[in-house]
Amino acid sequence: MSYPLMVLKRLLTKETAADHGVKTAKDTLLEAVTKRFADIEEEPLYSLATVIDPRLGLTRAETTVLVLIQP
């Protein structure tokens, strides 16, 4: 699972006092994200794009290792 997707899922599952009134919306969004991105790890182009995305701040060595372990 890509890092941005992990963060989004973690934020949507986290319950806070500020959730009053938006819990249903968060649950619906989490369900939609989970359904839409269920098979994303099986698509090598998405995985590679996530790895080489400069916004993630991976070092060159980390990127090389992640690219090499792609199926």
LONUMI-218612 format. One line per 5 residues: their letters; for each residue x, y, z negated of N, C-alpha, C. Coordinates in steps of 0.02 Angstrom, whole numbers, plus 50000, padded with zeros to 5 digits. Layout:
a) X,Y,Z,X,Y,Z,X,Y,Z ~ ...
# end
This chain:
msypl) 50042,49942,50000,50000,50000,50000,50045,50062,50000 ~ 50026,50111,50040,50067,50171,50044,50062,50211,49980 ~ 50114,50249,49966,50116,50288,49904,50059,50338,49899 ~ 50044,50377,49952,49988,50425,49946,49921,50390,49932 ~ 49911,50331,49961,49850,50294,49949,49847,50268,49877
mvlkr) 49903,50246,49851,49905,50224,49781,49887,50281,49734 ~ 49915,50340,49747,49902,50398,49705,49828,50417,49707 ~ 49799,50417,49768,49729,50434,49775,49685,50385,49737 ~ 49699,50321,49743,49659,50271,49708,49666,50278,49632 ~ 49727,50292,49610,49738,50301,49538,49698,50360,49512
lltke) 49699,50416,49549,49662,50475,49528,49586,50463,49528 ~ 49562,50424,49576,49490,50411,49579,49467,50362,49526 ~ 49511,50319,49502,49491,50272,49449,49502,50300,49379 ~ 49540,50353,49374,49553,50384,49309,49490,50422,49286 ~ 49469,50406,49225,49410,50438,49197,49431,50493,49148
taadh) 49402,50552,49158,49416,50609,49114,49351,50641,49092 ~ 49355,50687,49045,49296,50722,49022,49268,50767,49077 ~ 49309,50787,49124,49287,50830,49179,49247,50792,49232 ~ 49240,50727,49224,49204,50686,49272,49128,50693,49268 ~ 49104,50727,49218,49031,50734,49209,49000,50763,49272
gvkta) 48955,50726,49302,48920,50749,49361,48952,50730,49427 ~ 49014,50707,49426,49047,50687,49489,49069,50615,49489 ~ 49051,50578,49438,49072,50508,49433,49047,50466,49492 ~ 48985,50477,49511,48957,50440,49568,48995,50457,49632 ~ 49011,50520,49642,49048,50541,49701,49117,50509,49702
kdtll) 49150,50508,49645,49216,50477,49641,49213,50402,49656 ~ 49162,50369,49629,49153,50297,49641,49140,50283,49715 ~ 49098,50325,49746,49083,50317,49817,49144,50328,49860 ~ 49183,50380,49843,49244,50394,49880,49295,50338,49872 ~ 49302,50313,49812,49349,50257,49800,49328,50196,49840
eavtk) 49264,50181,49841,49240,50124,49880,49253,50133,49955 ~ 49242,50193,49980,49254,50206,50051,49328,50202,50069 ~ 49371,50230,50026,49443,50228,50038,49468,50156,50036 ~ 49445,50118,49988,49465,50048,49982,49444,50008,50043 ~ 49384,50019,50066,49358,49983,50125,49396,50004,50188
rfadi) 49406,50069,50197,49437,50094,50259,49510,50074,50265 ~ 49546,50073,50209,49618,50060,50212,49636,49990,50187 ~ 49589,49944,50187,49602,49877,50161,49656,49840,50201 ~ 49659,49849,50266,49706,49813,50308,49765,49855,50331 ~ 49775,49912,50301,49826,49959,50327,49897,49930,50321
eeepl) 49909,49888,50271,49976,49860,50263,49994,49811,50318 ~ 49944,49784,50351,49956,49736,50405,49974,49770,50471 ~ 49966,49836,50474,49982,49873,50535,50052,49904,50527 ~ 50101,49877,50563,50170,49899,50554,50182,49974,50568 ~ 50145,50003,50615,50155,50073,50631,50137,50119,50573
yslat) 50084,50102,50537,50064,50143,50479,50116,50137,50424 ~ 50141,50077,50414,50192,50067,50362,50255,50105,50380 ~ 50277,50100,50442,50337,50135,50463,50328,50211,50458 ~ 50270,50236,50479,50257,50308,50475,50260,50332,50402 ~ 50235,50292,50357,50237,50310,50286,50308,50312,50260
vidpr) 50348,50264,50282,50417,50260,50259,50459,50319,50284 ~ 50450,50338,50346,50493,50391,50374,50464,50461,50364 ~ 50407,50467,50330,50377,50532,50317,50423,50572,50270 ~ 50448,50629,50293,50494,50667,50251,50462,50696,50188 ~ 50397,50700,50185,50364,50727,50126,50370,50681,50066
lgltr) 50385,50618,50077,50392,50571,50022,50458,50578,49986 ~ 50507,50607,50019,50572,50620,49987,50614,50558,49976 ~ 50605,50507,50016,50646,50447,50010,50717,50462,50034 ~ 50765,50433,50002,50834,50441,50025,50844,50398,50087 ~ 50898,50411,50122,50912,50372,50183,50920,50298,50167
aettv) 50952,50282,50112,50961,50212,50093,50894,50179,50078 ~ 50850,50213,50041,50784,50185,50026,50745,50174,50090 ~ 50747,50221,50135,50711,50215,50198,50737,50156,50238 ~ 50803,50148,50241,50834,50093,50278,50811,50026,50249 ~ 50812,50020,50184,50792,49957,50152,50718,49944,50167
lvliq) 50675,49994,50162,50605,49983,50174,50590,49965,50247 ~ 50626,49995,50293,50617,49978,50364,50639,49907,50377 ~ 50693,49886,50346,50719,49818,50358,50673,49764,50331 ~ 50635,49779,50279,50592,49727,50250,50523,49726,50281 ~ 50509,49769,50329,50445,49768,50363,50438,49703,50403
p) 50377,49675,50404,50367,49612,50442,50373,49623,50517
# end
